Amino acid sequence: MAVAISKICDPHLYRLNDAIQTAKSVNLASPDFELDLGRFLQARGASGPAAWPTVSRGLDILAGIVDESRLIAVLRPFLGSGDPQLIAKCVLLLGRKGCGVAWINGIMDETDGGIRASLIEALWKRKEPEVELVLRSALKDSHPRVAANAVYGLYLLGIDGYVALGSESRSTTWVNKVMNETDDRTRANLIESLWKRKDPEIELVLRSAVKDPYPRVAANAVHGLRLLGIDAWKDGLEWLVGNQDAAFRRSGIWVLKWSSAPDSSARIKPLIRDADPGVRRAAFDAIRHLREHGSHKTRAKAAPSAAT
């Protein structure tokens, strides 16, 4: 069984949904599977950082097969592990399952900023009025990733989280502090939440973020400049589509796909012959989308991560 579990938890062998479905089938056939999976993950969690991708995927699977009413009991050994990364992952999974406000407030009293940031991320798209209050309160958190996640969470609810920060916190100093975060997704989400803001200081942030080392950050910045009508987006686009890194070229295709430029399809077509299969696939998908919908008729979604 241990070999089967190690394969199911290997993110290189299974997509998450496929892994969960496989685990559900095994769980039906073997009543001890859930217990074995928990033991396997506890052992791997103690074996060091190299095992983290397997442990993280295994926890996703565990959350996918365990009844919601029992999930907190199943994850309790991990919550008490003392490992901030492991605890943060469990908090993320529990927050997505709709844990109550009392539990949420208890987690927000945690001293570890990574755990609080994971909880705020887990609340994205939850629409209860109490959740909005938690997000607004988290804007004042001293940890930049917590506050940035709260800004993005409010943005997803249709609320301008940057304005909600208040004049004391709303400054380029705060934004630059977040943009110095090593977490790529935090930076990308912050840039997305600043789309359409016309503050001069935001334009400077977007211009700087165009050369971010993470493709999704750069693409979000280029798209933001385009939404503001700032010609610098064209130079940013050239930098993306001409980049030696295939992930940046894919992000450039995303910008063209969602732009209102009449020559988007023509600009994408040469990338159909790109050496990278992921770039070629993204180019085909974008051209098909433009033919079916027209770039001016659809609202942009978040830029792809480097992995797509």
N, C-alpha and C positions, 0 to 999 in steps of 0.2 A: 504493500500500500504506500510505503514511503516514497518509492520510485515514482508511482503514479502521481502522488501529490507534488513531488518536485517538478514533474513535467507540466502539470496543470498550472502551477504557480510561476512557470517560466514565461515572462512576457514576450520572449522571442519565438515561442512555439504556438501560443494561442492569443487571439484577440480576446479582450476582456469579456465580451458577451458570450463568445464561444466557450471560454474557460468556465464561466458561471453555469452555463447550460450543461457542460460536461460534469461539473462538480455536483449539480443537482441530481443528475442521473446516477452518479456514483453514490451519492448520499442516500438515495432511495434503496439502492442495492446493499449498502453497508451501513447499518445504523451507527457504527463507530467512526464513520468518516469525519464528521464534524469535530469530534474529540481529537482524532488523529491529526487533522489539519491544524487545530489550535496548538497541539504539542509541537508539531513540525515548525510552526511559525515562531513559537517561543524559543525553540532551540536555534533557529536561524537568526532570530533577532539578537541573540547573545553572541553571535559569531563575527560581528564586525560590520563596517560600512559596506563591504563588497556584497553582502547578502541583501542589502536594502531593496533593490528592485524586486527581488523575489518575495520578500516580506511584505512590501507595499502592495504588490499584486495579490498576494495571498489574503491580505486583510480586505481588499476589495471583493474578493470571491466570498470570503466568510460573511461579509455584510450582504452579499447577494443571495445567500442560501439560508441564512438564519432569519427566523421570524422576527419582525420588528420589535415585538414586545419582549423578546429575549436578548436582543442585541447588546444592550448595555451590560448584562450579566456575562455574556460570552466574551466581551472585550475588556472586562474589568481587570484580568491579569495583566493586560498590556497597558491599561491606564495607570496601573500601579508599578510599572516597570522602572520608573525613574529616568527613562530615556525620552528626552524632549521631542525628538523626531517621531518616535513611535507613538507617544501620547498625542501629538498634534495630528497624526494620521487618524487615530481613533476618534478624536474630537471632530474632525472633518466628516467622518462617516456617520457619526451619531447626529451631528447637527443637520445633515441632509435628511435624516429620517424623521425630523419633526419633533425633536425633544422640546420639552416645555420651557417657558421663560425662566422659571426658578433654576433649572439646570443650566441654562445659558448664562444667567447672571453669576452663577457659581463659578463657571469656567472663566468668565471675564475677570474674576478676582485672582486668577492664576498670575504668578509673577513672571512666568516665561512668555515673552512676547510672541514667539513662534506658535505657541499653543493658542493664544488669543487670536492671532492672525488666521490660523486655520479655522477657528470657530466662525469668525466673521465671513470667511470665504464660504463656509458651509451654509450660511444664511442667504447667500445670493439667490435671488428669485423667489424666496419665501415672502409672501405678501401679507402676512398677519400684521396688524397695526403695531403690535408689541415688538415685532422684529425691526420695524422702521425706527422705533425708539432706541433699540439696542445699537443699530447702525449709527444713529445720530450721536449717541453717547460715545461710541468708539472713535468718532472723529477727533476727540480730545485726547486719545491715547498717546502716550509718549513714544511708543514704538512706531516707526514710520510705516512698516508694512501693515500694521493693524489699521492705522488711519487711512492709508491708501486703499486697503480692501474695503473699508467702510465707504469711502468716496465712490468706489466702483459699484458697490452694492446698491447705493442710493441711485446712481446713474442707471443701473438696470431696472430700477423701479420707476424711472422717469423723473427723478429728482436730481437737480444740479448739486451734487455733493461738494463741488469746489466752492460754490457760494455758501453752502451749509456749514463749511468749515468756520466761517466767521472771519472778520477782517483781521483779527490778531494772528490767526494761523495761516490765512490765505496770502501767501507770498512766494516769491521765487526761491527764497531760502528753504521753505518747506518742500516745494516741488523738487528742488535740486537735491535735497536730502533723500527724498524717495528715489530719485533717479540714480542716486549713488548706491542704492540697494543692489545686492548681488543676485536677488531673485528676479529672473528674466520676466516671468509672468506678471509680477507686481508692476514693473516698469511699463510693460505693454498695456496692461489694463488701465494704468493711470493716464497714459497718452490717449487711449480711446475715450476715457471719461472727459477729456479736455476738448474733444472735437467740437467745433463750432463756437468755442469761446473766443472772443475777439480782443481780449486783453493783450496789450503790446508785449507784456512779459511772457505770455503763453506762446506767442509767436516765436520768441527766442528759444523757449524750451523745445518747441517742435523742430525748429531748425537744427538745434544741437542733437536731438534724438534721431535725426535722419541717418547719422553715422554710428548709431548704436550697434554693438557687436551681435545683437540678437535680431534675427530677421523680422520677427513680428513687431518688435518695437519700432524698427526703421520703417516698416510698411505702414504702421498706424500713424507715424509722424508724417510721412509723405501724404497719406490720405487726409490727415488733418489740415495740412497746408493747402491741399486742393480745395477742401470745403471752405476754407477762409478766402479763397481766390488769390492766393499768394503764388506768384510764378515760380518760386523756389521749388515747388513740388515737381516741376518738370525735370530739374536737375537731379532731384532725389530719385525720380523714376528711372532716369538714365543710369544712375549709379546702381540701382537694384537690378535692372534687367541685364546690365553688362557686367555684373559681378562674377568673379570666378567661382564663388560658392553657389552651388545649385539651390540651396535653401533661400538665398536672397533673390535669385531669379524667379523662383516660385512665388515669392512674396511680391515681386514686381508684377507678375501676371495677375495676382489678386488685385492690386491697385488698378490695373487697366480694366479688369473685369467689372469693377464697381465704379469706375469713373464715368463721366458723361462725355468723354472725348469721342468725337465721331470717328476717329481713326483707330480706336482701340483694337478692333479685330485685325486690322492691317499690321499693327504693332506687335500683336501676339503671334501671328502666323509664322514668322521666322523661327520662333521657339518650338514649333512642332518638330523641327529637325535637330533639336538640342541633343547633346550627347547623353544627358541625364534622363533616364526613363521617367522619373518623377516630374521633371520639368515638362517633358512631352505630354504626359498625362494631364497635368494642370493646364497646359495650353489648349489641348483638345476640349477639356471640360469648360474652359472659359469661353472659347469660341462658340460651343454649343449653347451655353447660357445666353450669350449675347444675341445669337440668332433667335432663340426662343422668347426672350424677354425684352431685350434692348436694355443697355446699361442705364439709360436715364429713367427707367420705370421702377427700378428696384432699389431698396435701401441697403446700404452696406452692412454686412455682418462683421464680426471681429476678424482681424487678419489671421491667416493660418500660422501655426507654430512651425518651427524649423523641421519638426518631424513629419509634417504632412506633405 
